[in-house]
Structure formats: structure tokens, C-alpha cells
Amino acid sequence: MTDDIPQIILGLGEDSEYVVMVGAEEAEATTLATLMKLAPELRKPEAAAEAARAINYLSQGAAFRVIEDPAAFEAQYRKTLASEDPNAPWAEGVIRLSDYGVPDFTTIKAPGITGTVLTYFAVDDMLGLPYRIEVDLGSSNMSVTDDQYKALDLEPLEFGDEQQMPTPVNPEEDDLSKMMESGIAGDD
């Protein structure tokens, strides 16, 4: 971080709202417009990563993490994929990247600012999937909405002859079907 970019601290306000504290005096911003007034230096290209972290936090809290090192993200994604058993049956509540696919890693870049537009990629911390976000830092109506978080296209995984695509199975539905067939669970 360069000297003219103020310190940014991510936290929670008194009412548990997401707050970005700016500078040594820790002035609080709870909106993108306030953040840009307190720290206009975040519009500089060299501040792109810091701007992305602050804006992402104001918008999503800890639900998404900014991808600052695309190579490290790719390595972790591939490591997770390799650890998954493609023959394991689908299970409710179990998140597996192999159920979704693989993004084009060449499109994922470190945060950057071109003109007034900040572009960054973030990973959904629950699913592990990447998203692309663009924010116009020069707009008079600065905000970041969920609609600006664009999921990347994912290429389905190819399974070899010895491996089969997992078939979704919901054990509760199977149990309910059996109970319905046996008359234990009636139609109301």
C-alpha cells in the first residue's frame, strides 16, 4: 500500500452493520459514497485491491472474499476439485465444486481500475465459486448491489468411462416415497 492511501479497517458498527473505518482517525463509512468521500485515494489504480476489499465488505460482509492472487485461487480450486470423489453420490447440504464445474481461470484477474471503473473478482465463501464485479467509482449514484455480482460461466467436468456423473439423491425424499407407497404417510 502506498503512503497516500489511508489505512482501511473492516468492522461492524453498533447495530452490526458493515463498517469501513478510514485513516488514523478511523472515520466510519457504511456506504460506498461515504467511503469515497473519506478516501478519494481509493480511486487510484494502485489502490485497486484496497478499494475492492473495502467495497466488497460494505456490499457483502464476509460472504465474499476478493481474489487478489488469481494463481493462488486457481491452485486452491483445483486442489479442492482433486480431493472430491466424483463417484460419491450427491448429498443435500454438501457443497462440491465438481457439482458446478470449472471457470476459465484466464479471465480471473487481480483487482484493477480502468478509468473510473473498478473491476474485481470475488469468491463466494460458502460455495467456493468465483464472481466478477464492476463498480463505477465516478458515478454520482455509487452503490453495489447483488446484481453486480456476476457468476462466472463454469464448464462442466468430464468424467472418464470408469467414473459416472453423480446422480442427485435426496434420502429424505426416498424415505418419504417409501412411506407414501406403504401408506404410512397419507395425503392430507
C-alpha positions in Angstrom: 0.0 0.0 0.0 1.4 3.4 -0.9 1.7 6.2 1.7 -1.1 8.3 0.3 -3.7 5.6 0.6 -5.3 5.7 4.0 -5.5 2.7 6.3 -8.7 0.7 5.9 -10.1 -1.4 8.7 -13.2 -3.6 8.2 -15.5 -4.0 11.1 -19.1 -3.9 12.5 -21.0 -0.9 13.7 -23.1 -0.6 16.9 -26.1 -2.1 15.1 -24.0 -4.9 13.5 -23.9 -3.1 10.1 -20.8 -3.4 8.0 -18.4 -0.5 8.5 -15.2 0.5 6.9 -13.0 2.7 9.2 -10.8 5.0 7.2 -7.5 6.6 8.3 -5.8 7.1 11.6 -8.9 8.8 13.0 -11.0 5.8 11.9 -13.8 7.8 10.4 -16.7 5.4 9.6 -18.2 4.6 6.2 -21.3 2.4 5.8 -21.9 3.3 2.2 -19.8 3.5 -0.9 -20.5 7.2 -1.4 -19.3 7.9 2.2 -16.2 5.7 1.7 -15.2 7.6 -1.5 -15.7 11.0 0.3 -13.5 9.8 3.2 -10.9 8.1 1.0 -10.9 9.5 -2.6 -7.4 8.0 -3.0 -9.2 4.6 -3.4 -10.0 5.7 -7.0 -6.3 5.4 -7.9 -5.2 2.3 -9.9 -2.6 1.5 -7.2 -5.3 1.3 -4.6 -7.5 -1.2 -6.6 -7.0 -4.1 -4.2 -7.7 -1.9 -1.1 -10.8 -0.4 -2.8 -12.0 -3.8 -3.8 -11.7 -5.2 -0.2 -13.5 -2.2 1.3 -16.3 -2.1 -1.3 -16.8 -5.8 -1.2 -17.0 -5.7 2.5 -19.6 -2.9 2.6 -21.6 -4.8 0.0 -21.4 -8.4 1.1 -19.7 -8.5 4.5 -17.7 -11.8 4.9 -19.9 -13.7 2.4 -17.4 -13.0 -0.5 -13.6 -12.6 -0.5 -11.8 -10.6 -3.0 -9.5 -12.7 -5.2 -6.2 -10.8 -5.1 -4.0 -13.6 -6.3 -5.6 -15.4 -9.3 -2.9 -18.1 -9.4 -3.4 -19.0 -5.8 -7.2 -19.1 -6.3 -6.8 -21.4 -9.2 -4.4 -23.7 -7.3 -6.8 -23.9 -4.4 -9.8 -24.5 -6.6 -8.0 -27.3 -8.5 -6.8 -28.8 -5.2 -10.3 -28.9 -3.9 -11.6 -30.5 -7.1 -8.9 -33.1 -6.9 -9.9 -34.0 -3.4 -13.5 -34.7 -4.3 -14.7 -38.2 -5.1 -16.6 -38.0 -8.5 -18.3 -41.3 -7.7 -19.7 -40.1 -4.4 -23.5 -39.7 -4.5 -24.9 -36.2 -4.3 -25.9 -35.3 -0.7 -28.0 -32.5 0.5 -26.0 -29.8 2.2 -22.7 -31.0 0.9 -21.0 -28.4 -1.3 -18.7 -29.8 -4.0 -17.1 -27.8 -6.8 -17.4 -30.8 -9.0 -21.2 -30.4 -8.9 -20.7 -27.0 -10.6 -17.7 -27.1 -12.9 -14.6 -25.2 -13.7 -14.3 -21.5 -14.6 -12.0 -20.1 -17.3 -9.2 -19.2 -14.9 -7.6 -16.9 -17.5 -10.5 -14.4 -17.1 -9.8 -14.0 -13.4 -7.6 -11.0 -12.7 -6.3 -9.1 -9.7 -8.4 -6.0 -8.9 -7.8 -3.2 -11.3 -9.1 0.3 -12.1 -9.6 1.4 -15.7 -10.8 5.0 -16.0 -13.3 5.2 -13.2 -14.4 1.5 -13.2 -13.1 -0.8 -10.5 -13.2 -4.5 -11.7 -12.5 -7.3 -9.2 -13.3 -10.9 -8.8 -14.5 -12.4 -5.5 -15.2 -15.9 -4.3 -18.4 -16.9 -2.6 -17.1 -18.2 0.7 -19.9 -20.8 1.1 -19.9 -22.2 -2.4 -16.3 -21.5 -3.4 -17.4 -20.1 -6.8 -16.0 -17.0 -8.4 -17.9 -13.8 -9.4 -16.9 -10.7 -11.4 -17.9 -7.3 -10.1 -17.6 -3.9 -11.7 -18.2 -0.7 -9.8 -18.1 2.8 -11.4 -16.3 4.9 -8.8 -17.1 8.1 -10.8 -20.8 7.6 -10.7 -22.9 10.1 -8.8 -25.1 7.2 -7.7 -22.4 5.0 -6.3 -23.7 1.7 -4.9 -23.0 -2.0 -5.2 -26.0 -4.4 -5.5 -26.2 -8.1 -5.6 -27.0 -7.8 -9.3 -23.4 -6.5 -9.9 -22.0 -9.8 -8.6 -21.9 -11.8 -11.9 -21.2 -15.5 -11.6 -18.6 -16.7 -14.0 -19.6 -19.3 -16.6 -18.5 -22.8 -15.5 -17.5 -25.7 -17.7 -19.0 -29.0 -16.6 -16.4 -31.6 -15.6 -15.9 -34.5 -17.9 -15.9 -37.9 -16.2 -14.0 -40.9 -17.7 -15.6 -44.2 -18.6 -14.8 -45.6 -15.1 -16.4 -42.6 -13.4 -20.0 -41.6 -13.7 -21.6 -38.2 -13.1 -23.0 -38.3 -9.6 -26.8 -38.7 -9.6 -28.6 -36.4 -7.1 -30.3 -38.4 -4.4 -32.3 -36.9 -1.6 -32.5 -39.6 1.1 -35.4 -37.8 2.8 -37.5 -37.9 -0.4 -36.7 -41.5 -0.9 -37.8 -42.3 2.6 -41.0 -40.2 2.1 -41.7 -42.0 -1.2 -41.4 -45.4 0.6 -43.7 -44.2 3.3 -46.2 -42.9 0.8 -46.1 -46.2 -1.0 -46.6 -48.2 2.2 -49.5 -45.9 3.3 -47.6 -44.7 6.4 -47.7 -41.1 5.2 -51.1 -40.2 3.9 -52.2 -37.3 1.6 -53.9 -34.5 3.5 
